[in-house]
Amino acid sequence: MKIIVLENAEDEVKFCEHIKSLEKNNKAVDSSKIKMLLTDCDGCLTDGGMYYSENGDELKKFNTKDGMGFSLLKKKGIITGIITSENVELNRRRAEKMNVDELHMGITDKLSVIEKLSEKYNIPLDEIAYIGDDINDLAVIKAVGLGCCPADAMPQIKSAAKYAANARGGEGVIREVAELILAPMA
């Protein structure tokens, strides 16, 4: 038997959130109907950090595992895409390199974009998965069939998500969700 000592209220909150996350992931998640995976960029494909060079260049760290996740999904006919409020060239270049089907930048109402994509591809919302990490993703996470989030998402997002990943943003969360979606196809 292992005894865990919580030294302060902050440790207790983190421990409770961790247990809640484990319980959520232990629930059966039906990913067999998913035909489209969409994600936010910052905080999901990246760690959410904004890095600036001495010359003022903006830099972001992406994880190659996520690119492979998109590739595996596309091979199985799953539509992929990124919907982000950011409107920067760096995101466009990464989306091109990963060959995602859809890229929507500078978006404030993500749900309306997803509803249009649902119509465009004739895929009902309950057959769409979405990964988001912050409050601007909440409406989408509640509306789609498989709302997901990284391990370090905001608490209200974790509560609303059907699947809280073990991976943090920028550390392979898209790949983890891709594996979840592909598992029933194996």
N, C-alpha and C positions, 0 to 999 in steps of 0.2 A: 504494500500500500504506500502510495506517494502522498506526502503532505505538502501542500502549497501554502506558504505564508504570504498574505497580502499586507504590505506595510503601510499603504495609505489608500485614500478613496480613489485616486486616479488608477492605481493598480487594480482595485476592485472593479471599476468600470471597464477597464480593458479586458480583464478576465471574463466578465459577464458577456461582453461583446464577442469575445473569442468563442465562448461556449455557444452563444446564440448562432454564430456563423457555422459552427460545426453541426449543430442541430439542423439548420436550414439545409446544408449540403447533404445530410443524411436522409432527407426526405426524397422520395422518388420523384425525379424530374423526367417528364415525358418529352423527349426531344425528337421523337420519331417523325413528327409532322413538319418540322422546320425546313423551309425552302429558301429562306433569306436570312443572312446575318449582317446586321448593321452595327456600327460602333461610333462612339464619340472618339475624338483624337486625344486631346490632352487629358492625362489622368488615366487613360485606358491603353492606347498605343504608346504613350510616353509615361514617364513617372510624374508628370504634371509640373516639373521644374522648367523654368525659363532661364536659359543660360545665354549670357551676352559676352561677346569678345570685346577686347579693348577698342576695336573699330566700330562697335555697336551692332555687329552681326548677331542675329538671334540663332541659337543652336538648340536642338532637341535631340534626346537620345531615344532611338527606337530599338526594338528587340527583333532580331531576325526570326525567332521562333514564331512571332505573330505573322510574319510574311509567309512562312511555311503553312501556318494554319489557314490563311486565306487560300493559298494554292491548293491544299488538300480539299477544302470545301468546293472550290471551283471545279475540280476534277470530278466531283460527285454531282455537279449541276446546281449547287447552292449559289444563289446570287449574293454578292458581297458588296459592302459599301461603307463609307465614312460620312458622317454628318457632324459638322463641327461649327461652333460659333466663331472660331478663328478664321481669318481670311488671309493666310500667308502662303507664299510660294513654296516654302519648305514642306508644308502638308501636301500640296499638289504633287510635288516631286516624289514624295514617299508613296502616295497613292498610285502614281503611275508605275513606280518600280514594283509595287505589289500587284499591279494589274487588277485592281478592284473594279467592279462593274459600275459603281456609282460613287461620285464624290460631290458633296454639297457643302460649300464653305460659306461663312458669314451668316449662318442660319440662327435666328432667334426662336422661331417656332418649329422645333424639330418634329413634333407630332404631325403637323400639316404636311411636311415633306414626306414622312413615312406613309401617311394616308395616300398621297399621290403615287408613291412607289408601289404601294399595295394595288392600286388601280392599274398602273402601268404594266405590272407583271402578272396581274390577275392572281395575286397571292393574298389571301385573307390575313388580317392582323394577327390572328391566333397561330399562323404558320410563320411568323417573323420572330427572330431573336434579336435583341438589342443589348449592347453593353454600354453602361453609363456609370459615371462616378459622382455626379454632383446634382444639385437641385434643378438645374436646367434640363436634366434627363428624366426627372421624376414622372412626368406625364406619359412619356414614351414607355418607360419601364412598366408602368401600370397598364398600358393599353395593349402591348404586344403579348404574344403567346408565351414567350420565354424572355422575361426581363432579367438581365444579369448585371453583375457589378464586380469590380476588382475587390480584393481583400481590404484595401485601404480606402474604399469609397466612404462618403459621408454616411453617418448613422441612419438618416431617413431613407437613403437610397438602399442600404443594406436591408432595412426592414421591408421595403416594398418589393425588392428583387425576389424572384423565384429561385435564383441560383447565385450565391455569393462565392466567387472563385477563391481558391487558395492563393493564387498568384496576385501580386500587387500590380498596379498600373505600371506599364513599361517593362514588366518582367515575365511576359508570356501569357497574359490573361486571355488574349484572343485565341491563342493556341489551345489553352485549356478548354475554353468554351467550344472551340471547333471539335476537339476530341469528344466532348459531351454530345455534340450534334451528330458526329459521325459514328459513334458507338452502336446505335441501332442498325446501321447499314453494314456493319462488319460481318 
